[in-house]
Amino acid sequence: MYIFSKKIKCLDCGGNYRAIKERGKNKYICSTYNNYRTCTRWKLNEEYLAELVNNHYYTELIKQMVITAKNKKESRPILTPAEIMNRVEQIEVSPKNQSFTIYYKDNTFTKITPFREIYWGEE
C-alpha cells in the first residue's frame, strides 16, 4: 500500500507523482518524467514523508497542550498509515527547486526547502 497515492502534485509540469518501489522502499516520482522524460527527475521517499507528518502531528499535540513537559519524555505517538492518509490533504512538489509542501486537512502545512530546512505554518 502506498500512503500518499493521488496526493502528490508536480508544480513544474502539473502532473501527478506516482508510486514506485525501488530497492525495497516506496518512493514517488513525477509521472510526466517517468513516462515522457519531459520533467525533472526527483524522487520522494515515503518513509521520510511519513516521518514529517508524524513530526507535524507531535508538534500539534504540544501546541494543544495534550503533551506537556511532564509527559513529553514518554514515547512519541506514531500515526498509522490510515491516519497519515486522513491527515494529509495534498503535497505539492517542485522538482526543479527540490522543495515541497505538505498541506494538512487542519489548514496547516510543512514546507521543505532545497537545503532541507523545515518550516511549519498555518494557511
C-alpha positions in Angstrom: 0.0 0.0 0.0 1.3 3.4 -0.9 0.3 6.0 1.7 0.4 9.2 -0.5 -1.1 7.8 -3.7 -3.1 10.5 -5.6 -2.0 13.2 -3.1 1.3 14.4 -4.7 1.2 17.1 -7.5 4.2 18.4 -9.5 4.3 22.2 -9.6 6.7 22.2 -12.5 4.6 20.3 -15.1 1.2 19.9 -13.4 1.5 16.1 -13.4 0.8 13.7 -10.6 3.5 11.8 -8.7 3.2 8.1 -9.0 4.4 5.4 -6.6 7.3 3.1 -7.4 9.2 0.5 -5.4 13.0 1.0 -5.5 15.4 -1.3 -3.6 12.5 -2.4 -1.4 11.4 1.1 -0.5 8.3 3.0 -1.5 9.1 6.2 -3.4 7.3 8.7 -5.6 8.3 10.2 -8.9 6.7 12.6 -11.3 4.6 10.6 -13.8 5.5 13.0 -16.6 9.2 12.3 -16.0 8.6 8.6 -15.6 6.5 8.3 -18.9 8.0 11.0 -21.2 11.2 12.3 -19.6 10.0 15.9 -20.0 10.0 16.9 -16.4 12.8 16.9 -13.8 13.7 13.6 -12.1 13.4 13.9 -8.3 12.1 11.2 -6.1 10.4 11.4 -2.7 10.9 8.7 -0.1 7.6 7.6 1.5 9.3 6.9 4.8 10.7 10.5 5.0 7.2 11.9 4.2 5.6 9.8 6.9 8.2 11.0 9.4 7.4 14.6 8.5 3.7 14.0 9.0 4.4 12.3 12.4 6.6 15.2 13.5 3.9 17.7 12.5 1.3 15.7 14.5 3.6 15.6 17.5 4.1 19.4 17.3 0.4 20.0 17.1 -0.2 17.9 20.2 2.4 20.0 22.0 0.7 23.3 20.8 -2.7 22.0 22.0 -1.0 21.1 25.3 -2.0 17.4 25.0 1.7 16.7 25.5 3.2 18.7 28.3 6.7 18.9 29.9 5.6 16.1 32.4 4.7 13.5 29.8 7.0 14.7 27.0 9.5 12.0 27.9 7.0 9.3 27.2 7.1 7.6 23.8 6.1 9.7 20.9 2.7 8.8 19.3 3.1 7.3 15.8 0.3 7.6 13.3 -0.8 4.5 11.3 -0.7 4.7 7.5 -4.5 5.2 7.5 -4.2 8.1 10.0 -1.5 9.7 7.9 -3.7 9.4 4.8 -6.5 11.1 6.6 -4.4 14.0 7.9 -2.8 14.9 4.5 -4.8 17.0 2.0 -2.1 17.4 -0.7 1.6 17.5 -1.3 3.0 20.0 -3.8 6.4 19.3 -5.2 8.8 21.4 -7.3 11.5 19.0 -8.6 13.5 21.9 -10.2 13.8 23.6 -6.8 14.0 20.3 -4.9 11.4 21.6 -2.4 7.9 20.5 -1.4 5.0 21.5 0.8 2.7 19.1 2.7 -0.8 20.6 3.2 -2.9 19.1 6.0 -6.6 19.0 6.4 -6.4 21.1 9.6 -5.2 24.1 7.3 -1.6 23.9 8.4 1.4 23.0 6.3 5.0 21.7 6.4 7.4 23.3 3.9 10.8 21.7 3.0 13.4 23.9 1.2 16.2 22.8 -1.1 18.5 22.9 1.9 16.2 20.6 3.9 15.1 23.4 6.2 11.7 22.7 7.6 9.0 25.3 8.2 5.6 24.8 9.8 2.7 27.2 9.5 -1.0 27.9 9.1 -2.7 28.9 6.0 
